[in-house]
Amino acid sequence: MLGSSREYRRNALECILLSRKAKTPAARKTFQELAGAWSKLATELEAGEKVLAELHQTNPQAAAESERLARPDRLVRAQLRAMKRKKAALKRPSRSA
């Protein structure tokens, strides 16, 4: 599920703060890379929201359809749950004697 660009930017800031407290150069670099990734996600989400807002203005029906397609519907969620159950069942040891 998508978060908000504001939430992503908070995550980026938290990673920057953690990078400053990191004890090793490797940890510092990892946190800095994570901060960059969160910032990039925020920017991409904002750009997508801008495009969607423009689409709403020019073609409300197409915008509604794109929003519908962006969210998994109940059938897809049910299929995902079924797949997870099957995967979990495959991981369990068989009870054959």
Secondary structure, DSSP 8 states (H G I E B T S, - for coil): ----HHHHHHHHHHHHHHHHH-SSHHHHHHHHHHHHHHHHHHHHHHHHHHHHHHHHHH-HHHHHHHHHHHS--HHHHHHHHHHHHHHHHHHS-----
